[in-house]
Amino acid sequence: MSSLINWLVAIGCMLIGSGVGVWGLTDVNKSIAIWLIGFPGAVCLVVALGFEFQKIASDGNKPNEGTDRRAYVFVTDGDVANPAGGIATVFVNIKNTGQTPARDLTWRAKFEVRMIGDEHKIVLDPDAVGVKQTLPPGESLSYKYTFPTWDFKIDALLAAETAAIFALGEIRYKDNAGVDRFTDYLLKSGGRFGIKTGVSPGKFATVEIKSN
């Protein structure tokens, strides 16, 4: 379409220029100069302008090919079931919020109750190997863990906000170009008591997250 627009503009300008020349430099009837030469030139320019607007509108509806189309895998939700007199169970969800599959995805996670300030002492099991899988765009994965034992004194520490339930995770995957991607996160919850700094009861909140 660009070539057609250029040709129409060139022809239109040539015809209008010829019309002006005929008008000013010859004794030909002025109406002939306007209607037989100038007017067709003006029509060519109007048609070219219409095509240009159509092209702009069409290009605006196309996806930008320079847009970064890749997989993005992040934590989207985390819940804590901490019933009075019962053992706590935690849930964490991750989702591929990108536009392409996350390939060779592995996910390792660890959940611990720690005193506030000791959360950075939590480490993942170096021998734990995640099963590689593909996570399509828009799809989610969930991780559920029930503590094997639960000292009910922990509830008092959670209520006093001297301890919290932490979730440490490591997500590894490749994008469509084969580039290695990662998301590392640390989450925090006060169980059924919540935390005054903004963590709702029964929910995890992000302490920190790193990704590329």
Contacts in CASP RR format, 6 or more apart in sequence:
PFRMAT RR
TARGET T0000
AUTHOR 0000-0000-0000
METHOD contacts of the structure
MODEL  1
MSSLINWLVAIGCMLIGSGVGVWGLTDVNKSIAIWLIGFPGAVCLVVALG
FEFQKIASDGNKPNEGTDRRAYVFVTDGDVANPAGGIATVFVNIKNTGQT
PARDLTWRAKFEVRMIGDEHKIVLDPDAVGVKQTLPPGESLSYKYTFPTW
DFKIDALLAAETAAIFALGEIRYKDNAGVDRFTDYLLKSGGRFGIKTGVS
PGKFATVEIKSN
1 51 0 8 1.000
1 54 0 8 1.000
1 55 0 8 1.000
2 55 0 8 1.000
4 51 0 8 1.000
5 48 0 8 1.000
5 51 0 8 1.000
5 52 0 8 1.000
5 55 0 8 1.000
8 44 0 8 1.000
8 45 0 8 1.000
8 47 0 8 1.000
8 48 0 8 1.000
8 51 0 8 1.000
9 44 0 8 1.000
9 45 0 8 1.000
9 48 0 8 1.000
11 41 0 8 1.000
11 44 0 8 1.000
12 40 0 8 1.000
12 41 0 8 1.000
12 42 0 8 1.000
12 44 0 8 1.000
12 45 0 8 1.000
12 48 0 8 1.000
13 41 0 8 1.000
13 45 0 8 1.000
14 41 0 8 1.000
15 37 0 8 1.000
15 38 0 8 1.000
15 40 0 8 1.000
15 41 0 8 1.000
15 44 0 8 1.000
16 37 0 8 1.000
16 38 0 8 1.000
16 41 0 8 1.000
16 42 0 8 1.000
16 45 0 8 1.000
17 38 0 8 1.000
18 37 0 8 1.000
18 38 0 8 1.000
19 33 0 8 1.000
19 34 0 8 1.000
19 37 0 8 1.000
19 38 0 8 1.000
20 33 0 8 1.000
20 38 0 8 1.000
21 33 0 8 1.000
22 28 0 8 1.000
22 32 0 8 1.000
22 33 0 8 1.000
22 37 0 8 1.000
23 30 0 8 1.000
23 33 0 8 1.000
23 34 0 8 1.000
69 98 0 8 1.000
69 99 0 8 1.000
69 100 0 8 1.000
69 176 0 8 1.000
70 98 0 8 1.000
70 99 0 8 1.000
70 100 0 8 1.000
70 175 0 8 1.000
70 176 0 8 1.000
70 177 0 8 1.000
70 179 0 8 1.000
70 181 0 8 1.000
71 96 0 8 1.000
71 98 0 8 1.000
71 99 0 8 1.000
71 100 0 8 1.000
71 101 0 8 1.000
71 102 0 8 1.000
71 103 0 8 1.000
71 135 0 8 1.000
71 137 0 8 1.000
71 173 0 8 1.000
71 175 0 8 1.000
71 176 0 8 1.000
71 181 0 8 1.000
72 96 0 8 1.000
72 97 0 8 1.000
72 98 0 8 1.000
72 211 0 8 1.000
73 94 0 8 1.000
73 95 0 8 1.000
73 96 0 8 1.000
73 97 0 8 1.000
73 102 0 8 1.000
73 105 0 8 1.000
73 135 0 8 1.000
73 171 0 8 1.000
73 173 0 8 1.000
73 181 0 8 1.000
73 183 0 8 1.000
74 94 0 8 1.000
74 95 0 8 1.000
74 97 0 8 1.000
74 183 0 8 1.000
74 209 0 8 1.000
74 211 0 8 1.000
75 92 0 8 1.000
75 93 0 8 1.000
75 94 0 8 1.000
75 183 0 8 1.000
75 185 0 8 1.000
75 187 0 8 1.000
75 206 0 8 1.000
75 209 0 8 1.000
76 93 0 8 1.000
76 94 0 8 1.000
76 95 0 8 1.000
76 97 0 8 1.000
76 140 0 8 1.000
77 91 0 8 1.000
77 92 0 8 1.000
77 93 0 8 1.000
77 204 0 8 1.000
78 90 0 8 1.000
78 91 0 8 1.000
78 92 0 8 1.000
78 93 0 8 1.000
78 167 0 8 1.000
78 187 0 8 1.000
78 189 0 8 1.000
78 203 0 8 1.000
78 204 0 8 1.000
79 90 0 8 1.000
79 91 0 8 1.000
79 202 0 8 1.000
79 203 0 8 1.000
79 204 0 8 1.000
80 88 0 8 1.000
80 89 0 8 1.000
80 90 0 8 1.000
80 91 0 8 1.000
80 165 0 8 1.000
80 189 0 8 1.000
80 190 0 8 1.000
80 191 0 8 1.000
80 192 0 8 1.000
80 202 0 8 1.000
80 203 0 8 1.000
80 204 0 8 1.000
81 88 0 8 1.000
81 89 0 8 1.000
81 90 0 8 1.000
81 91 0 8 1.000
81 202 0 8 1.000
82 88 0 8 1.000
82 155 0 8 1.000
82 158 0 8 1.000
82 165 0 8 1.000
82 190 0 8 1.000
82 191 0 8 1.000
82 192 0 8 1.000
82 193 0 8 1.000
82 202 0 8 1.000
83 192 0 8 1.000
84 155 0 8 1.000
84 192 0 8 1.000
85 152 0 8 1.000
85 155 0 8 1.000
86 150 0 8 1.000
86 152 0 8 1.000
87 146 0 8 1.000
87 147 0 8 1.000
87 149 0 8 1.000
87 150 0 8 1.000
88 146 0 8 1.000
88 147 0 8 1.000
88 150 0 8 1.000
88 165 0 8 1.000
88 191 0 8 1.000
89 144 0 8 1.000
89 145 0 8 1.000
89 146 0 8 1.000
89 147 0 8 1.000
90 111 0 8 1.000
90 144 0 8 1.000
90 145 0 8 1.000
90 146 0 8 1.000
90 165 0 8 1.000
90 167 0 8 1.000
90 189 0 8 1.000
90 204 0 8 1.000
91 142 0 8 1.000
91 143 0 8 1.000
91 144 0 8 1.000
92 109 0 8 1.000
92 142 0 8 1.000
92 143 0 8 1.000
92 167 0 8 1.000
92 187 0 8 1.000
92 204 0 8 1.000
93 140 0 8 1.000
93 141 0 8 1.000
93 142 0 8 1.000
93 143 0 8 1.000
94 107 0 8 1.000
94 140 0 8 1.000
94 141 0 8 1.000
94 143 0 8 1.000
94 171 0 8 1.000
94 183 0 8 1.000
95 138 0 8 1.000
95 139 0 8 1.000
95 140 0 8 1.000
95 141 0 8 1.000
96 102 0 8 1.000
96 135 0 8 1.000
96 136 0 8 1.000
96 137 0 8 1.000
96 138 0 8 1.000
96 139 0 8 1.000
96 140 0 8 1.000
97 137 0 8 1.000
97 138 0 8 1.000
98 137 0 8 1.000
98 138 0 8 1.000
99 137 0 8 1.000
100 137 0 8 1.000
100 175 0 8 1.000
100 176 0 8 1.000
101 134 0 8 1.000
101 135 0 8 1.000
101 136 0 8 1.000
101 137 0 8 1.000
101 176 0 8 1.000
102 134 0 8 1.000
102 135 0 8 1.000
102 173 0 8 1.000
102 174 0 8 1.000
102 175 0 8 1.000
102 181 0 8 1.000
103 134 0 8 1.000
103 173 0 8 1.000
103 174 0 8 1.000
103 175 0 8 1.000
103 176 0 8 1.000
103 178 0 8 1.000
104 132 0 8 1.000
104 133 0 8 1.000
104 134 0 8 1.000
104 172 0 8 1.000
104 173 0 8 1.000
104 174 0 8 1.000
105 132 0 8 1.000
105 133 0 8 1.000
105 134 0 8 1.000
105 135 0 8 1.000
105 171 0 8 1.000
105 172 0 8 1.000
105 173 0 8 1.000
106 129 0 8 1.000
106 130 0 8 1.000
106 131 0 8 1.000
106 132 0 8 1.000
106 133 0 8 1.000
106 171 0 8 1.000
106 172 0 8 1.000
106 173 0 8 1.000
107 130 0 8 1.000
107 141 0 8 1.000
107 143 0 8 1.000
107 169 0 8 1.000
107 170 0 8 1.000
107 171 0 8 1.000
107 172 0 8 1.000
108 124 0 8 1.000
108 125 0 8 1.000
108 128 0 8 1.000
108 130 0 8 1.000
108 169 0 8 1.000
108 170 0 8 1.000
109 124 0 8 1.000
109 143 0 8 1.000
109 145 0 8 1.000
109 167 0 8 1.000
109 168 0 8 1.000
109 169 0 8 1.000
109 170 0 8 1.000
110 122 0 8 1.000
110 123 0 8 1.000
110 124 0 8 1.000
110 125 0 8 1.000
110 167 0 8 1.000
110 168 0 8 1.000
110 169 0 8 1.000
111 145 0 8 1.000
111 147 0 8 1.000
111 165 0 8 1.000
111 166 0 8 1.000
111 167 0 8 1.000
111 168 0 8 1.000
112 122 0 8 1.000
112 165 0 8 1.000
112 166 0 8 1.000
112 168 0 8 1.000
113 147 0 8 1.000
113 154 0 8 1.000
113 157 0 8 1.000
113 158 0 8 1.000
113 163 0 8 1.000
113 164 0 8 1.000
113 165 0 8 1.000
113 166 0 8 1.000
114 121 0 8 1.000
114 122 0 8 1.000
114 163 0 8 1.000
114 164 0 8 1.000
114 166 0 8 1.000
115 157 0 8 1.000
115 162 0 8 1.000
115 163 0 8 1.000
116 161 0 8 1.000
116 162 0 8 1.000
116 163 0 8 1.000
116 164 0 8 1.000
119 164 0 8 1.000
119 166 0 8 1.000
119 186 0 8 1.000
119 188 0 8 1.000
119 207 0 8 1.000
120 186 0 8 1.000
122 166 0 8 1.000
122 168 0 8 1.000
122 186 0 8 1.000
123 168 0 8 1.000
124 168 0 8 1.000
124 169 0 8 1.000
124 170 0 8 1.000
135 141 0 8 1.000
135 173 0 8 1.000
154 163 0 8 1.000
155 193 0 8 1.000
157 163 0 8 1.000
158 164 0 8 1.000
158 165 0 8 1.000
158 190 0 8 1.000
158 191 0 8 1.000
158 192 0 8 1.000
158 193 0 8 1.000
158 194 0 8 1.000
159 193 0 8 1.000
161 190 0 8 1.000
161 193 0 8 1.000
161 195 0 8 1.000
161 196 0 8 1.000
164 188 0 8 1.000
164 189 0 8 1.000
164 190 0 8 1.000
164 191 0 8 1.000
164 195 0 8 1.000
165 188 0 8 1.000
165 189 0 8 1.000
165 190 0 8 1.000
165 191 0 8 1.000
165 204 0 8 1.000
166 186 0 8 1.000
166 187 0 8 1.000
166 188 0 8 1.000
166 189 0 8 1.000
166 207 0 8 1.000
167 185 0 8 1.000
167 186 0 8 1.000
167 187 0 8 1.000
167 188 0 8 1.000
167 189 0 8 1.000
167 204 0 8 1.000
168 185 0 8 1.000
168 186 0 8 1.000
168 187 0 8 1.000
169 184 0 8 1.000
169 185 0 8 1.000
169 186 0 8 1.000
170 182 0 8 1.000
170 183 0 8 1.000
170 184 0 8 1.000
171 182 0 8 1.000
171 183 0 8 1.000
171 184 0 8 1.000
171 185 0 8 1.000
172 180 0 8 1.000
172 181 0 8 1.000
172 182 0 8 1.000
173 180 0 8 1.000
173 181 0 8 1.000
173 182 0 8 1.000
174 180 0 8 1.000
174 181 0 8 1.000
175 181 0 8 1.000
181 211 0 8 1.000
181 212 0 8 1.000
182 210 0 8 1.000
182 211 0 8 1.000
182 212 0 8 1.000
183 209 0 8 1.000
183 210 0 8 1.000
183 211 0 8 1.000
184 209 0 8 1.000
184 210 0 8 1.000
184 211 0 8 1.000
185 206 0 8 1.000
185 208 0 8 1.000
185 209 0 8 1.000
185 210 0 8 1.000
186 206 0 8 1.000
186 207 0 8 1.000
186 208 0 8 1.000
186 209 0 8 1.000
187 204 0 8 1.000
187 205 0 8 1.000
187 206 0 8 1.000
187 207 0 8 1.000
188 195 0 8 1.000
188 199 0 8 1.000
188 204 0 8 1.000
188 205 0 8 1.000
188 206 0 8 1.000
188 207 0 8 1.000
189 195 0 8 1.000
189 199 0 8 1.000
189 202 0 8 1.000
189 203 0 8 1.000
189 204 0 8 1.000
189 205 0 8 1.000
190 199 0 8 1.000
190 201 0 8 1.000
190 202 0 8 1.000
191 201 0 8 1.000
191 202 0 8 1.000
192 201 0 8 1.000
192 202 0 8 1.000
193 201 0 8 1.000
194 200 0 8 1.000
194 201 0 8 1.000
194 202 0 8 1.000
194 203 0 8 1.000
195 205 0 8 1.000
198 205 0 8 1.000
199 205 0 8 1.000
END
